[in-house]
Amino acid sequence: MRWIYLAVIILFVAATVIFALQNFEIVTMSFLGLNARVPLALLAAVAYLLGAATGGSLYALLRRSYEESREGFGTS
């Protein structure tokens, strides 16, 4: 099973590298009056990392809140 996981990771990394190499043109991004000119691959990577960080944080917060609410029911 470890080899399957390794193969999936290698395919994902290869697809990411191919995407980055094929999408290196500069794009303009506007947000709240701020403008930035960055490569499309960098913009996609930053958006992915921000999404992963906020999604992981939200998941951890919801899991902790759920576990604390379950503990509260058991002590009554």
C-alpha positions in Angstrom: 0.0 0.0 0.0 2.9 2.3 0.7 3.9 2.1 -3.0 0.5 3.2 -4.1 0.7 6.3 -1.8 4.2 7.0 -3.1 3.0 6.7 -6.7 0.1 9.1 -6.1 2.5 11.6 -4.4 5.0 11.4 -7.3 2.2 11.9 -9.9 0.9 14.9 -7.9 4.3 16.4 -7.7 4.9 15.8 -11.4 1.6 17.4 -12.4 2.4 20.4 -10.1 5.8 20.9 -11.7 4.4 20.6 -15.2 1.7 23.2 -14.3 4.3 25.6 -12.9 6.5 25.3 -16.0 3.6 25.8 -18.5 2.0 28.7 -16.6 4.8 31.1 -15.9 3.3 34.1 -17.7 2.7 37.2 -15.6 -0.9 38.0 -14.6 -2.3 41.0 -12.7 -4.2 40.4 -9.6 -6.4 43.1 -7.9 -7.7 42.8 -4.4 -9.1 45.7 -2.2 -7.5 48.3 -4.3 -4.1 46.6 -4.4 -2.6 45.4 -7.6 0.1 42.8 -8.0 1.8 41.4 -11.1 2.9 37.8 -10.4 3.4 34.6 -12.3 0.2 32.6 -12.6 1.9 29.5 -11.1 3.0 31.5 -8.0 -0.5 32.9 -7.6 -2.0 29.4 -7.8 0.5 28.1 -5.2 -0.1 30.9 -2.8 -3.9 30.4 -3.1 -3.5 26.7 -2.5 -1.3 27.2 0.6 -3.7 29.8 2.0 -6.7 27.5 1.4 -4.9 24.5 3.0 -3.9 26.6 6.0 -7.4 28.0 6.6 -9.1 24.7 5.8 -6.8 22.8 8.2 -7.3 25.4 10.9 -11.1 25.4 10.5 -11.1 21.6 10.6 -9.1 21.5 13.8 -11.3 24.2 15.4 -14.5 22.3 14.5 -13.0 19.0 15.7 -11.9 20.5 19.1 -15.3 22.2 19.5 -17.1 18.9 18.8 -14.9 16.9 21.2 -15.4 19.5 24.0 -19.1 19.5 23.5 -19.2 15.6 23.7 -17.1 15.8 27.0 -19.7 18.2 28.4 -22.5 15.7 27.9 -20.6 12.9 29.7 -20.0 14.8 32.9 -23.7 15.5 33.8 
